Amino acid sequence: MPTYEFRRPGRPPFEIAPGVVVTPGGYHFTRYRVEAQSAQTRTRRIGSTIWFGDFYGGRLTQTEAFVNWDVLRGHLPPEARPRE
């Protein structure tokens, strides 16, 4: 997903990581996302998401993983269901 951010001139540079300084000016980002997960109908599910791409003149990769265990197997007693 292409995005753009502009840091106004006159604003001080800031450090986003040790030794990585963002200076005023325009920055274009092109970020991508890859997701995978097991079927939602299963009692136990796993999944992962990875974001990667340009970030303030450099590159950034982020990851997120999850494990879900549905102990109720999708069944809730009537008193626990949301009202419509």
Backbone as CSV, one residue per row, in Angstrom:
resi,resn,N_x,N_y,N_z,CA_x,CA_y,CA_z,C_x,C_y,C_z
1,MET,0.846,-1.160,0.000,0.000,0.000,0.000,0.904,1.240,0.000
2,PRO,0.931,2.004,-1.072,1.739,3.223,-1.111,1.157,4.309,-0.203
3,THR,2.015,4.946,0.557,1.613,6.063,1.398,2.680,7.147,1.318
4,TYR,2.358,8.321,1.820,3.288,9.444,1.778,3.204,10.203,3.089
5,GLU,4.335,10.648,3.573,4.359,11.470,4.778,5.331,12.614,4.547
6,PHE,4.962,13.794,5.007,5.809,14.973,4.857,6.109,15.543,6.234
7,ARG,7.382,15.647,6.557,7.819,16.286,7.798,8.194,17.708,7.464
8,ARG,7.495,18.659,8.054,7.689,20.076,7.744,9.109,20.548,8.042
9,PRO,9.660,21.388,7.143,10.968,21.997,7.423,10.885,22.824,8.710
10,GLY,11.977,22.917,9.418,11.997,23.656,10.667,11.735,22.779,11.879
11,ARG,11.176,21.610,11.648,10.972,20.677,12.768,12.280,19.929,12.984
12,PRO,12.607,19.637,14.210,13.880,18.952,14.465,13.840,17.498,13.998
13,PRO,14.984,16.970,13.555,15.055,15.543,13.228,14.799,14.720,14.491
14,PHE,14.354,13.489,14.319,14.173,12.625,15.488,14.714,11.237,15.191
15,GLU,15.119,10.554,16.246,15.730,9.235,16.127,14.659,8.165,16.340
16,ILE,14.522,7.237,15.363,13.523,6.174,15.498,14.148,4.869,15.969
17,ALA,15.463,4.785,15.891,16.231,3.640,16.391,17.652,4.149,16.590
18,PRO,18.448,3.486,17.381,19.812,3.957,17.579,20.552,4.142,16.247
19,GLY,20.968,5.371,15.984,21.706,5.680,14.759,20.843,5.924,13.536
20,VAL,19.501,5.850,13.662,18.596,6.068,12.534,17.806,7.346,12.815
21,VAL,18.131,8.408,12.073,17.529,9.719,12.298,16.642,10.092,11.115
22,VAL,15.430,10.555,11.399,14.495,11.005,10.367,14.582,12.531,10.299
23,THR,14.918,13.038,9.128,15.044,14.477,8.927,13.794,15.021,8.250
24,PRO,13.561,16.342,8.298,12.398,16.925,7.618,12.445,16.662,6.118
25,GLY,11.270,16.571,5.496,11.162,16.328,4.054,10.057,15.340,3.757
26,GLY,9.960,14.937,2.493,8.924,14.006,2.060,9.441,12.579,2.018
27,TYR,8.574,11.654,2.384,8.926,10.237,2.384,7.792,9.438,1.750
28,HIS,8.157,8.559,0.815,7.200,7.647,0.192,7.406,6.268,0.789
29,PHE,6.301,5.626,1.150,6.356,4.276,1.701,5.593,3.339,0.773
30,THR,6.176,2.185,0.479,5.445,1.116,-0.190,5.572,-0.095,0.715
31,ARG,4.468,-0.438,1.369,4.475,-1.522,2.343,3.618,-2.678,1.813
32,TYR,4.025,-3.888,2.141,3.310,-5.085,1.721,2.966,-5.905,2.950
33,ARG,1.931,-6.728,2.808,1.497,-7.587,3.915,1.208,-8.981,3.382
34,VAL,1.678,-9.982,4.102,1.405,-11.385,3.781,0.792,-12.013,5.025
35,GLU,-0.341,-12.698,4.846,-1.019,-13.353,5.963,-1.275,-14.810,5.631
36,ALA,-1.215,-15.638,6.660,-1.581,-17.047,6.515,-2.160,-17.510,7.844
37,GLN,-3.197,-18.341,7.770,-3.768,-18.906,8.991,-4.513,-20.191,8.660
38,SER,-4.677,-21.009,9.679,-5.436,-22.242,9.492,-6.929,-21.910,9.477
39,ALA,-7.745,-22.896,9.133,-9.186,-22.692,8.985,-9.841,-22.267,10.293
40,GLN,-10.789,-21.335,10.217,-11.481,-20.845,11.405,-12.448,-21.878,11.973
41,THR,-12.727,-22.924,11.238,-13.631,-23.964,11.731,-12.931,-24.945,12.666
42,ARG,-11.638,-24.861,12.765,-10.883,-25.770,13.629,-10.893,-25.304,15.087
43,THR,-10.778,-26.235,16.006,-10.738,-25.911,17.427,-9.479,-25.128,17.766
44,ARG,-8.356,-25.509,17.187,-7.091,-24.814,17.394,-6.671,-24.177,16.078
45,ARG,-6.317,-22.893,16.165,-5.901,-22.174,14.948,-4.560,-21.506,15.188
46,ILE,-3.785,-21.417,14.121,-2.532,-20.673,14.157,-2.497,-19.752,12.948
47,GLY,-1.713,-18.698,13.062,-1.589,-17.784,11.942,-0.429,-16.836,12.129
48,SER,-0.094,-16.148,11.057,1.012,-15.205,11.095,0.778,-14.120,10.059
49,THR,1.267,-12.914,10.355,1.224,-11.781,9.426,2.612,-11.163,9.387
50,ILE,3.057,-10.816,8.188,4.348,-10.152,8.004,4.102,-8.897,7.178
51,TRP,4.553,-7.741,7.680,4.525,-6.488,6.935,5.972,-6.153,6.588
52,PHE,6.216,-5.692,5.365,7.581,-5.341,4.984,7.548,-4.268,3.898
53,GLY,8.648,-3.537,3.788,8.755,-2.523,2.751,9.517,-1.293,3.219
54,ASP,9.399,-0.220,2.436,10.107,1.031,2.705,9.577,1.710,3.959
55,PHE,10.509,2.383,4.659,10.117,3.109,5.865,11.147,4.200,6.115
56,TYR,10.762,5.459,5.921,11.643,6.615,6.140,13.030,6.437,5.534
57,GLY,13.111,6.124,4.272,14.398,6.013,3.599,15.136,4.720,3.891
58,GLY,14.548,3.839,4.661,15.141,2.538,4.964,14.128,1.446,4.718
59,ARG,14.264,0.343,5.413,13.323,-0.767,5.287,12.884,-1.199,6.672
60,LEU,11.633,-1.695,6.761,11.093,-2.162,8.034,10.347,-3.461,7.789
61,THR,10.595,-4.437,8.638,9.868,-5.706,8.609,9.262,-5.924,9.992
62,GLN,7.954,-6.208,10.019,7.253,-6.472,11.267,6.566,-7.823,11.154
63,THR,6.530,-8.579,12.233,5.862,-9.881,12.232,4.915,-9.977,13.422
64,GLU,3.881,-10.762,13.229,2.902,-11.026,14.286,2.403,-12.449,14.099
65,ALA,2.370,-13.212,15.172,1.884,-14.594,15.109,0.843,-14.801,16.203
66,PHE,-0.047,-15.767,15.993,-1.053,-16.052,17.013,-1.380,-17.537,17.056
67,VAL,-1.874,-17.947,18.221,-2.399,-19.292,18.437,-3.715,-19.114,19.182
68,ASN,-4.797,-19.670,18.656,-6.113,-19.609,19.304,-6.598,-21.017,19.594
69,TRP,-7.243,-21.168,20.725,-7.846,-22.439,21.081,-9.273,-22.152,21.512
70,ASP,-10.238,-22.623,20.759,-11.657,-22.395,21.028,-12.177,-23.536,21.891
71,VAL,-12.151,-23.344,23.203,-12.574,-24.413,24.110,-14.073,-24.664,24.033
72,LEU,-14.856,-23.678,23.587,-16.308,-23.868,23.470,-16.716,-24.405,22.104
73,ARG,-15.760,-24.571,21.219,-16.008,-25.085,19.863,-17.126,-24.335,19.138
74,GLY,-17.186,-23.028,19.359,-18.171,-22.208,18.669,-19.561,-22.263,19.253
75,HIS,-19.746,-22.962,20.359,-21.066,-23.089,20.963,-21.126,-22.283,22.263
76,LEU,-22.052,-21.377,22.346,-22.274,-20.612,23.563,-23.677,-20.908,24.065
77,PRO,-23.851,-20.961,25.362,-25.213,-21.127,25.873,-26.049,-19.905,25.490
78,PRO,-27.360,-20.052,25.323,-28.206,-18.934,24.871,-28.049,-17.661,25.695
79,GLU,-27.847,-17.762,27.005,-27.727,-16.557,27.831,-26.414,-15.814,27.602
80,ALA,-25.428,-16.435,26.971,-24.136,-15.783,26.728,-24.049,-15.171,25.327
81,ARG,-25.037,-15.414,24.478,-25.006,-14.898,23.102,-25.397,-13.415,23.082
82,PRO,-24.803,-12.637,22.168,-25.208,-11.217,22.071,-26.649,-11.083,21.607
83,ARG,-27.324,-10.060,22.108,-28.718,-9.810,21.696,-28.733,-9.143,20.337
84,GLU,-29.726,-9.473,19.562,-29.851,-8.890,18.223,-30.802,-7.720,18.233
